[in-house]
Amino acid sequence: MGSIRYRARVSTPTADAQPRTVLVTGATRGIGRTIAERFVAAGDRVATLTRASATDLPDGVVGVPGDVTDSAAVDAAFSTIEADLGPVEVLVANAGITRDTLLMRMSDDDFAAVLDVNLTGAFRCARRASKGMIRLRRGRMIFISSVIGLYGGPGQVNYAASKAGLVGVARSITRELGGRGITANVVAPGFITTAMTDALPEAQQEQYLGAIPAGRFGSTHDVAGVVEFLASPAASYVSGAVIPVDGGLGMGH
C-alpha cells in the first residue's frame, strides 16, 4: 500500500494576540463574573446583557440591555455590541436559573422557565453570534453547563434537562460550523463556592464534600481558567468537548 500524504492547515497562537470582543451572559455574579473579569484582565473588550440598570458590573465590563428569553432583545443587544465594540468573537453562554422541586410537584412553568433561560437562551445567543463569526471565519462558543446535566440531581429534572441539552447544542454547532474556524465547547462545573453553596446547611455541605474526590468545592477561578483556555488560540482544535470542572465528582458520566 502506498503512503497517504496530506497537508494540514495549522494555525499557531501569536505572542501579541489582538484584543477581542467577548460577550459573557450572566456576568454580574458568581462564575460569570469571574469569567468576565478574566477576559478584562487579558485586555479583551467584554460585554454582558443586563435586564435592568445594572450597577454591580465587574470593572471594565460594558452592560448592554438585553434578555436571553427575548429573541428581539438579543438581536438588539448584539447590534449594539457590534456597533460599539466590534463583532463578537467569543460567546460565553453562562446565564442560568434554577427552580428546584420534586418531579411530582414540578409545574409546566417550573420546567419551561428554566429551559427558556438556560437552554433556549443559550441557543438564541449562539444563533445571533454565529452571523458575525461566520463573516469573520473564526469564533469561540463556550456553554456553561453543570455536572448535574450529566450526573442528575433529585429535584432538578428541569435544570438537568437544560444543562444536558447544551451538549447537543455545542456538538451540533461543531458539526455545522467547524469548517469555518468556529469552535463550540461545554464546561460542566461541579460544586463551586458561591453564595448559593455558602447558604447550604453545614451537614449538607459535608455530605457533598464527601462525594468529591478532590475533597473541596471548586472556585469560580477554576472554571474561568478552563473557559479562558477554550477561548484561546491554543484550543483551536478543541471542539464539541465536554470538560468537567468538578474535582472528579461526575467522572464517567
Sequence and secondary structure as in RCSB ss.txt:
>XXXX:A:sequence
MGSIRYRARVSTPTADAQPRTVLVTGATRGIGRTIAERFVAAGDRVATLTRASATDLPDGVVGVPGDVTDSAAVD
AAFSTIEADLGPVEVLVANAGITRDTLLMRMSDDDFAAVLDVNLTGAFRCARRASKGMIRLRRGRMIFISSVIGL
YGGPGQVNYAASKAGLVGVARSITRELGGRGITANVVAPGFITTAMTDALPEAQQEQYLGAIPAGRFGSTHDVAG
VVEFLASPAASYVSGAVIPVDGGLGMGH
>XXXX:A:secstr
              TT    EEEESS SSHHHHHHHHHHHHTT EEEEEESS  S   TTEEEEE  TT HHHHH
HHHHHHHHHT S  EEEE         GGG  HHHHHHHHIIIIIHHHHHHHHHHHHHHHHT EEEEEE  HHHH
H  TT HHHHHHHHHHHHHHHHHHHHHGGGTEEEEEEEE SB SHHHHTS HHHHHHHHHH TTSS B HHHHHH
HHHHHTSGGGTT  S EEEESTTTTTT 
